[in-house]
Amino acid sequence: MKTLGEIEAEVCQGMVRFEQDYMGRGPTDIRTHLIGDLLVVRLQGVLTAAEQHLVKTLQSEKGRDLLKQVRVQLMEAARPILEVMVVEITGVNVVSLHHDISTVTGEEVVLFTLAKAPLFREIKSRPNSTR
């Protein structure tokens, strides 16, 4: 059985691979948090150079909306891939996937709602050593 940290680390690795393979570049930073039956992934620095240029050159709302629409469509198309990854790592089915991206900060958040909280092994704390 995996520890909480191992589950979170494996999800980070899987999301980085997904971003690199499917979106064309990986994040500059990524964090995953398993909170009960919620799996929250926060990626930073995910906008490609083309996406950054699109947002800067079009009217702010138009560029933002267009980028978000494209990202939503890409995430929906990739949903089966992401769900398989999460199930393989956690052993729990995905109920829903939610996603948003900021065109200002380049931060992306992906939230997986799971059918139940995954089981994980608690890390045994080491007894304090005396000197």
C-alpha positions in Angstrom: 0.0 0.0 0.0 1.3 3.5 -0.9 1.8 6.4 1.5 -0.1 9.7 1.0 3.2 11.3 -0.2 3.7 8.5 -2.7 0.2 8.9 -4.2 0.7 12.7 -4.5 4.2 12.3 -6.0 2.9 9.8 -8.6 0.1 12.1 -9.6 2.5 14.9 -10.0 4.7 12.7 -12.3 1.8 11.6 -14.3 0.5 15.1 -14.8 3.9 16.4 -15.9 4.1 13.6 -18.5 0.6 14.4 -19.6 1.4 18.1 -20.0 4.6 17.4 -21.9 3.1 14.8 -24.2 -0.4 16.2 -24.7 0.0 20.0 -24.3 3.6 20.4 -25.6 5.3 21.6 -22.4 5.5 20.8 -18.8 4.8 23.0 -15.8 7.5 25.0 -14.0 6.1 23.8 -10.7 3.4 21.3 -9.7 1.8 20.3 -6.4 -0.8 17.6 -5.7 -2.9 17.4 -2.5 -5.2 14.5 -1.7 -7.9 15.7 0.7 -10.3 12.9 1.4 -12.0 12.1 -1.9 -10.7 15.2 -3.6 -7.4 15.2 -5.6 -6.2 18.7 -6.3 -3.4 19.4 -8.8 -1.9 22.9 -9.1 0.4 23.5 -12.0 2.3 26.7 -12.6 3.9 28.0 -15.7 1.9 25.9 -18.2 1.1 28.4 -20.9 3.0 27.9 -24.1 4.7 30.7 -25.9 1.9 30.7 -28.5 -0.8 30.9 -25.8 1.0 33.8 -24.0 1.3 35.6 -27.3 -2.4 35.0 -28.1 -3.5 36.5 -24.8 -1.2 39.5 -25.2 -2.1 40.4 -28.8 -5.9 40.0 -28.7 -8.3 42.1 -26.7 -7.9 40.9 -23.1 -11.3 39.3 -22.8 -11.3 37.8 -26.3 -7.8 36.3 -25.9 -8.6 34.9 -22.4 -11.9 33.4 -23.5 -10.4 31.8 -26.6 -7.5 30.3 -24.6 -9.9 29.0 -21.9 -12.2 27.4 -24.5 -9.3 25.6 -26.2 -7.9 24.4 -22.9 -11.4 23.1 -21.8 -11.8 21.2 -25.1 -8.3 19.7 -24.8 -9.0 18.6 -21.2 -12.3 17.1 -22.1 -10.7 15.2 -24.9 -7.9 14.0 -22.6 -10.2 13.2 -19.7 -10.1 9.4 -20.3 -6.3 9.4 -20.2 -6.3 11.4 -17.0 -8.9 9.3 -15.4 -7.0 6.0 -16.1 -3.9 7.6 -14.7 -5.6 8.6 -11.4 -7.4 5.2 -11.1 -4.0 3.3 -11.6 -2.4 5.5 -8.9 -5.1 5.7 -6.3 -7.1 2.5 -7.0 -10.3 4.6 -6.9 -12.7 5.6 -9.8 -12.9 9.2 -10.8 -16.4 10.7 -10.5 -15.7 14.1 -12.0 -13.0 16.4 -13.3 -12.9 20.1 -13.0 -10.4 22.4 -14.6 -9.5 26.1 -14.8 -6.5 28.1 -16.0 -5.4 31.7 -15.3 -4.2 33.6 -18.4 -2.7 36.2 -16.1 -0.5 33.9 -13.8 -0.2 30.9 -16.1 -1.5 28.7 -13.2 -3.7 25.7 -13.9 -5.8 23.8 -11.4 -7.2 20.3 -12.0 -9.6 18.8 -9.4 -10.6 15.2 -9.5 -13.6 14.1 -7.4 -13.1 10.4 -6.5 -15.7 7.8 -5.7 -14.2 7.5 -2.2 -11.1 8.5 -0.3 -8.2 6.3 -1.4 -6.6 4.1 1.2 -3.0 4.8 2.1 -0.4 3.7 4.5 0.5 6.0 7.4 4.1 6.8 7.9 5.3 5.6 11.2 7.1 8.4 13.1 10.5 7.7 14.3 11.1 7.9 18.0 13.2 10.9 19.1 16.8 10.0 19.5 18.7 11.1 22.5 22.1 12.4 22.4 
